[in-house]
């Protein structure tokens, strides 16, 4: 039974809004391995 299931799209948008960039290598190593290679869309 999952008590907390975050919405991946909402998490992604929030992360990109707060950080304004993708994760660094060090940050990525502390996250689950199933993260996509690119989280935030490229900014123009």
C-alpha positions as CSV (number, residue, x, y, z in Angstrom):
1,X,0.0,0.0,0.0
2,X,1.4,3.4,-1.1
3,X,0.5,6.2,1.2
4,X,2.4,8.8,-0.8
5,X,2.6,8.7,-4.6
6,X,4.0,12.0,-6.0
7,X,2.9,13.0,-9.5
8,X,6.1,12.8,-11.6
9,X,5.0,15.6,-13.9
10,X,4.3,17.9,-11.0
11,X,7.6,17.0,-9.3
12,X,9.5,17.7,-12.5
13,X,7.9,21.1,-13.0
14,X,8.5,22.1,-9.4
15,X,12.1,21.0,-9.5
16,X,12.8,22.9,-12.7
17,X,11.0,26.0,-11.4
18,X,12.9,26.0,-8.1
19,X,16.4,25.1,-9.5
20,X,16.1,26.5,-13.0
21,X,18.4,23.8,-14.3
22,X,18.9,20.0,-14.5
23,X,20.5,18.1,-11.7
24,X,24.2,18.0,-11.3
25,X,26.1,14.7,-11.3
26,X,26.4,14.8,-7.5
27,X,22.7,15.6,-7.1
28,X,21.7,12.8,-9.5
29,X,23.8,10.2,-7.6
30,X,21.6,10.9,-4.5
31,X,18.4,10.2,-6.5
32,X,16.8,7.0,-7.7
33,X,18.5,5.5,-10.7
34,X,15.4,5.4,-12.8
35,X,15.4,9.2,-13.4
36,X,15.5,10.3,-17.0
37,X,18.7,11.7,-18.3
38,X,17.2,15.1,-18.8
39,X,14.6,16.4,-16.4
40,X,14.2,20.1,-17.2
41,X,13.5,21.3,-20.8
42,X,16.2,23.3,-22.5
43,X,15.7,27.0,-21.9
44,X,16.0,29.4,-24.8
